[in-house]
């Protein structure tokens, strides 16, 4: 178990169990936090974008499932899309642990389930609580305007989650270069150009649980 100053949390987070420590000393108790049918407390209209608070806290932990190769991500994903994060993230606190729901405008389907277009709601562990931005180490909070290739799990209650936290989120910079996040479990070197990454994803075997669209 990872230990840092703060309260130790034990529980299953989306896409895998995580043992987490809220380093800023936010007092919480966690038990079965993925049960989003429980009654959460919601901070209304919490926008996580360029104007987000400068004060940040980190949850320390590890994802239960790793994806060392790009083909592992493609095989596990329900759908792979390129999208842009829209303004107006919303933080929900469930048993003391924050979850951020952001809207992502799909700009391009890449692989997996057909017909995934428009705007998706993506849930990430983290958010804004009491003016403090909280994120899992290596998996920074998604901000408005961010473009990324997203490897997404099946939708649950209208929301999707990114596979493996930071692993299934490949950020696209302004020059069309693609980069992994610090907390990624990918050990395979990826092409740095968007077009090359898309080609590599489409060349990988699709998930056996999805019906790929025509490429």
N, C-alpha and C positions, 0 to 999 in steps of 0.2 A: 504494500500500500504506500502510495506517495504521501509524504508528510511535509507540511509547511506550516508557518504560523497561520492560525485561523481555525475554522471549524471543519472537521473531517466529515465528508459526505460519502455515503455508500449507496449506490443505486444503479439502475439500468437507464441509460440515456438513449435517445433515438439512434438506431443503427448500431447498437452494441452497448454492453455494460461498461460503465466507466466509474472508477474510483476518483473522486474529485475533492479538492480542497479550495475553498474560497479564500484566497490569500489576504483579502482586505479585512477579514474578520467579520464578514456579514454572517450573523447568527441564523443558521437554518438547520432543519432536521429533515432528512430525505428518506423516503421509503416508497419504492414503486412509483417514481416520478413520471414514468411514461404513461400512466393511466390518465389520459387527458379527459376522461369522463368525469373526473373529480371536479369539484367546484373551485376554479382558480380565482385569484385576485387579478384584476386587469388594470394596468395603468393606461387610461384612455389617451389615445392620440399621441403616443410617444413616437416622435419622428427620429429615426436614426439615420442621419445623413451628414452632409458636410458641417452642419452646425452642432453635431453631437458633442457632449461634454468632453473636455480634455482629460478629466480624471478617469482612470481605468483600473479595473481589478481583474485578476486572472484566476480561472479555475484550473487546477492542475490535475491531469489524469491521462488515461490512455484508452483508445478505442478497442473494443473486443475483437473486431474483425479488421484485418489488414489486407491491403490490396497492393502487393509489391509490383505487379505488372499491369500495364494498360489493359491487356486482354482480360485480366481478373475483374477490373472495373466494368468493362463492357458486358461481360457475361453476367454480372450481378445486377446491372442497372435495368430498371424497367424502361427508362427512356434516357437518351442523352440529347441535350439541347444547348444552344448558345442563347444566352439571355442577358438582359440589362436590368439591374435592380432599380425599382421605382421608389420615389420618396414615400415616406409615411409608414415606417416599420412600427409594429405594435408588440410590446412586451407583455407576456403573460407569466405570472409567478405561480408555480404549482409546487406546493409544499416547500417553499423557500427557494426553489431553483428557477431562474429566469429562462424563458423561451422567447425567441424573437420570430415573429411571422413577418416576412417581407413579400411583396409582390414582385414577380419577375416577368418582364415582357419577353416572350420568346421571339427571337429574331430569326432563328434558323433551327430546323430539326436536323439532327445528325444521325441518330441510330435508335433502334429499339421500337417501342410501341408507336404505331401510326396514329396520326390525327391529334397529336399533342401540339396545340398552337395557342395563340392568344396570351393571356396572363395567368400565371401559376402562383399559388401561395406556397412558399418554401419556409419550413420551420428550422431554426437553428438554435442550438443551446447558447444562451447568452442574451444580452439586451441592455436595457437601461433601467436602473433601479435607483430612485431617489437622486437623480442627477449624476449617477456614476455608471459608466459603461462597463459591463461585465462580459468577458469572453473566455472561452477555453484556450489555454496556452496553445499556440500554433494554429489557431483557427479564429482569426480576427472576425469581428462582427461585420456583416455585409452592409455596405453603405450605398446610398443612392448614387447611381451613375456607374457602378461597377459592372463591367462586362466579364462574363466567364463562360467556360464550357462546364456544364453541370451534369453529373451522373446521378440520376435521381431514382429513389425507391418508389414503390407503388404508392398511390395516393391513399391516405387514411383520413377520413372526415374532411375531405377537400384539401388536405395539405400534403405536401411531399417533403422528404428529407434528403439531404445530400449524403451519398454513401461514404461511410468512413470519415465523416466530418470534413476536415480540410483536404482529404485525399481526393474526394470526388468533386473538387472545385478548382478548376484550372483557370487562373485569372488571365484575362487578355488585356495587354497594355495598348496604349495609343498607337504604337508602331506595328500592331498585329503580332507581337511576340507573345508567347504563352509561358506562364511560369507557375510552378507549384507553390503551395503555401508551406511555411516552416514545419507544420505538424504532419505533413504528408507521410503515408506509409509506403509510397511508391519508391522502389529502389532502382527501377529501370529508368535509364536516361530517355527523355522524351525529345522529339523535335522541338525547336523553339519557335517555329512559325505556325500560325494558326492553320493555314491550308494543309501543312504536313501532318499536324495532329489530327485534323478531321479525316484525312485520308487513312491514317493509321487506325483510327477508331472504326471506320467503315470496313476496313480490311479484317478486323477481328471477328471471331465467331460471335453471333448474337446470343442473347440470353435465351435459353430454351423455353422460358415462360412467357415470352412476348412474341408477337407476330410482326416482323420487321416490315416497314413500308418500302415501297420501291425507292431505290437510292438515285 
